[in-house]
Amino acid sequence: MAQSLSAHGQDQFALLQDDLGEAYNVNDVSRQFAVEPSVAQELNDRITEKADFLERINVVPVTEIKGQKVMMGVSGPVSSRTNTKTTDREAKDFSDLSEIGYELFHTESDVALSFAKIDSWAKFPDFADRYTAAVQRQIALDRIMIGFHGTHAAPQTDIAAFPMLQDVNKGWLQIAREQIPAQVLKEGQAEGKITLGVGGDYANLDALVHDVKQMIDPVFRDAGDLIAIIGSDLLASDKGKLYAKQGDTPTEKERIEGAQVIATYGGLPSFVVPHFPATGLLVTSWDNLSIYFQDSSWRRHVLENPKRSRVEDYNGRNEGYVIEQLENFAAIEAGNLELI
């Protein structure tokens, strides 16, 4: 027999609907509605705030589902001198040299909330805020997971076959595999394998980070804003040395999504990021990583479904991943790395 909401739970659900209606400027959230672009930007900002990593990179609205990259950047020096007695001054186009643009794909973030859970949460006066924050945080973490694990955009996704959301969209690492394969380190002395440790291709993490950094174009390599994102397994052997060196001395570490700036490797500040491959390594700058979303594409629909004894919250939008300047990105193939 289908369960129904308690009177208190029904009141809280009504308050949630009212709050959403006010936030989105709609009278009835139980009917699918388009989110206004300005409101979609506010919603996106709240999602971005739920993850420190997303606040460091670019998460920007675009109007078209496919087009040219939108972030500003140059790919070389712009300073020079012209003898105007003999030659006209000529402005140089040093924007991203590649003609590869972006493409967005429809992405759904649909959440079911059982009547029983709503009833158990109904005692909290801020139920609506708690629920909204929880959903926004998970969307933020999903975006990060797709960015590092996404390999393709399937017409029908399969969470059982692809638990890391590999089939939702193409993430940054997959874009690198396809567009700049020479900047993705896949092997050392042995075919299809990179070994890290004494006697391996790289004796330590410093050496590996240094080599990956060398794959960055010199224009970006010496710009002073490069960082290394390092997988947790690669850092494990260094943690003991770090802790032993610190002892009881207070340390200054920057918090990143529950992890920290661990140290400097290969001359670069190194970070741990949620859902990054455990044996992965990426060298780039924060502002070289982007998520684009189509500001007019966000759709929302919240309804009560007594047939399933739950409330259903449907979110949909078009979004995609972009490496702004391909020359400023280098990584390793995490699945090929072996610790020895």
Secondary structure, DSSP 8 states (H G I E B T S, - for coil): ------HHHHHHHHHHHHHHHHHHT-S-TTS-EE--HHHHHHHHHHHHTT-HHHHHSEEEEESSSEE---S---SS-------TTTS-------S-S----EE-EEEE--EEEEHHHHHHHTT-TTHHHHHHHHHHHHHHHHHHHHHHH-B---SS--TTT-TT-TTT-B-HHHHHHHH-GGGEE--SSSTT-EEESTTSSBSSHHHHHHHHHTTS-HHHHTSS--EEEE-HHHHHHHHHHHHHHHTT------EETTEE---EETTEEEE--TT--TT-EEEE-GGGEEEEEETT--EEEEEEETTTTEEEEEEEEEEEEEES-GGG-EEE-GGGEEE-
